[in-house]
Amino acid sequence: MLKRSSKSKGGQYPTAFKLKAIKRVERGEGVSPVARDLGVTRKALHDWMRAYKALGPEGLNRKRGPKPGPRRLRPVPGMAPGEDSGSLTASRRRIAELERVIGRQQLELDFFRQALRALDGRHAQGKHLPASAKSSKR
């Protein structure tokens, strides 16, 4: 049995700890009992097993957060996985690019809306502006 205090201060577990947990599951113990016994979530244990199967022990030392590189797109319903054509791939790239542009534009709009509200709030508290100088957008 492994100790629960094996967690380092950064919230990450040592590779040896992860390997022992994976081996226990591979020997036939259930994921839930192993996770409960070790004080980790089932999701974390499943993630460790997936990383170990894909990349071996090196997969257990990955940094947290989103990984760099293109994200895998979900397959289009009704199309076989190997059926991707060049135009479909190009269309998916274009859609992803346009979604990024829209996201940036939305951030800019939110910023300017917040700035306008802050300015309107200052004018309402302090000086009274003539009706022609007030913003009509709310």
Secondary structure by P-SEA (a helix, b strand, c coil): ccccccccccccccaaaaaaaaaaaaacccaaaaaaaacccaaaaaaaaaaaaacccccccccccccccccccccccccccccccaaaaaaaaaaaaaaaaaaaaaaaaaaaaaaaaaaaaaaaaccccccccccccc
